[in-house]
Amino acid sequence: DVLENKLLPLRRGYVGVVNRSQKDIDGQKDIKAALAAERKFFLSHPSYRHIAERLGTPYLQRVLNQQLTNHIRDTLPSLRDKLQKQLLTLEKDVDQYKHFRPDDPSLKTKAMLQMIQQLQSDFERTIEGSGSSEINTEKLSGGARINRLFHERFPLEIVKMEFDEKELRREISFAIRNTLGIRVGLFTPDLAFEAIVKKQISMLKEPSLKAVDLVVTELSNVVRTCTEKV
């Protein structure tokens, strides 16, 4: 049922083959003998002999060759169109250079724009980490270095911050009492909460600015590298 494409249907169906066993390989059974044994197996087997013409390695080869032929036939027109467009573009460029004048302002502007576009493209590739043929295999740089700064260096700086729970509890107590004055409250007043939280958040300022400085430095390095071509 599987080989006749009834159980789990596939668009191109199934082709059953009989491979050489490890025993056959160890016994140095050649391919010709293996193909003959495969043919005999399918023709003599009661479950497969009625479809033997659509089974076996030779039939699989014919099917794959036909698929490749079809693919080439379907692909060639679009490939030809693409090549023709590229040829027209090149011919247009060649025609421009036949009448090339270095002092032409429009050419200078075009060259500058192309350099700026190249700079932008190189910068994006360095940050995004995609499609660059000049991959640094010695050290991290660009987007990879920035990624490490955010995910390794910055969290490490946060963890290194000293935190005195006893002092914090004392500050919370004073903040609540000073906010309530002569009154007595059941809940922590919003003002007291904000005062404590703001003070704790302010402790994040120094490591955050340090991380920003490191990122800016790396971005400057990227720009410097990308402008070498310019």
N, C-alpha and C positions, 0 to 999 in steps of 0.2 A: 504493500500500500504506500509506503514512504517513497520507494523508487518510482512508482507510477504517479507520484505527485498527488495522491489522494488524501493522505493523513495531515501533512503540514505543507500545503501548497506553496511553492516558490515560483516567481515569474519565469525563471528559466529552467525550472524542474531540477531533477537530480540525475547524476551519472554515477553508477556504482563501479568501483574498481577493486581489484585484488592486488594488494602490494606484496612484495616479497617479505617473508617473515625473517626474524633474526637468524633462524636456523638456515634458511635459504641463503642469506648473505654470508653467514659463516662458511657454508658449503660452497660458496662462490658460484651460485646459480646465476647464469648470465641473463640479461634482460630479454633476449629472444626466447629463451626457454620459459621465463616467467610470463611473458605475454601469451605464449602457447598454452601454458597451464591455466592462465586466467580465462582464455577463450573456451577451453575445454570445461572449466568449472561452470561458466554461465550457460553453456549449451546443454550440459548434462544435468543441471540442477532443476528439479521439478518446479521450483518457485520462480525461477528466473529465465528459463529457456524461451518462454513466449515473448520476452522483451530483450533477449540477448543481443539483438542488433543495436540496441540503444544503451548498452552497457560496455564497460571495458575501457582501458587506457587509450587505444587508437580512436575510439569514438569520442572520448573526452578531448583528445587533441584536435579533432575536426571541429568540435563545438567551439572550443576556445579560439581556434583560428578564425572561424566564422564571426565570432563576437568581435575579435580584433579588427577584422576587415570592415565590419559594420561601423565600428567606432571611428576608424580612420576615414571612412566614406562620409560619416556625419560631421566629423570635425574639420575636414579639409576646407570646405567653403568659407567658414568663419576665419580659419587661419589664413587663407588666401586674402580675404578682405582686410584683415589686420595688417598683413605684410604690405599690401598695396597702399594702405593709409600711411604706414611708416615710410614707404618709398616716396610718396608725394611730399611728406613733411621734410624729408632729407633733401629732395630736389629743390624745394622752396628755400631751405637754408643755404644750399650750394649756390643757388641763383643770387641770394643776398650777398654772399661773400665774393661773388664775381665783381660786384661794384662796391666793394668795401672801402669806406673812407673813415680812417681813425678819428678824424676831427668832427665827425657828424654828431651833434648834440643828442639826437635821438638814440644813437647807438650807445653813447656813454650812459644815458639814463637807463636804457634796457639792461646794460651790463651791470649797473649798480643794483637795479631791482633784482636781477638774477642772483647776485651775491647775497643780498639781504634775505631772499627766499631760501637760499642754500643755508645761510646762517640759522634761520628759523627752523628749517628742517633738521639740521644737525643738532640744534639745541633740544628740540622735542625728542629726537631719537635717544639722545644721551640721558634725558630725564625719564622718558617712558621706558627705555631699555628695549626697543624693538627695531629690528631690521638693520642694525649696524654691522658692517663687515669687519670693522676695526674694533674687535672686542678686547678689552684689557684683561689679560690672564694673570697679571701680577698683583693687582690690588683692586679694591672697590673704588668706584668713582661715580659721579653723577647721581642719577636716581637711586642706585643701589646704596650709595653712601648716605644719602639723605634718609632713605628707608631705615638704615641701621641706626642713624642718629635718633630717629623718632621711636623706634621699637626696642633699642638696647641702651643707648647712652642716656636718653631722657628719663626712662623709667628708673635707671640706676641712680641718677641724681635725685629723683624723688624719694627713693628708698633710703638714701643716705641722710635725708633731712632728720634732724633730731626732734623727737616728740616726747614731751614730758607730760604724762597723763595727770599726775598730781597737780602740776601747775595749771593745766587746762581746767581741771575741776574747780580749782580755786578761782580762776578767772570767770568761769561760768556762774559760780555762786555770787561773786561781786556784781557781775553784770545783771543778774536777775534781781538782786536786792536793790541796786541803784536804779533800775528801771521801775520797780514797784514803789519805791519811796516808803511812805508810811503804811501803804496798803499791803494786804496779804493776798497772794494769788495761788490758784490751784494748778495753773499751767505755765510753762515757760513763755514769757512774753516775746512777741515777734521781734521787738527792738533788741532784746538781749541776744536772741538767736542770731540775728543779722550781725550784731557787733562781733560776736565770737567767730562766726563763719567768715566774715570779711578779714579778720585778723589771721585766720588759718590759711585762707586763700592767698593772702599777701605773701605768705611764706613760699608760695609756688612761683613768685615773680622772678626771683634770681635764677633758678634752674631753667625756667622758661626762656628768659632773655639769653641765657647762655646757649640754649638749644637753637634759638633764632639766629644768634651770631654765627654759630657753626654752619647752619644751613645757608646763610647769606654768603659765607666764605666759600662753601662748596659751589654755590650757584655762580659766584664770581669766577671760580676756577673753570667751570664749564663754559662760561661765556668766553673766557680768555682762550681756551682750547679751540672753541668753535670759530673764533675770529682769526685764527692763524692763517686759514685759507684766504680770508679777505685781505 
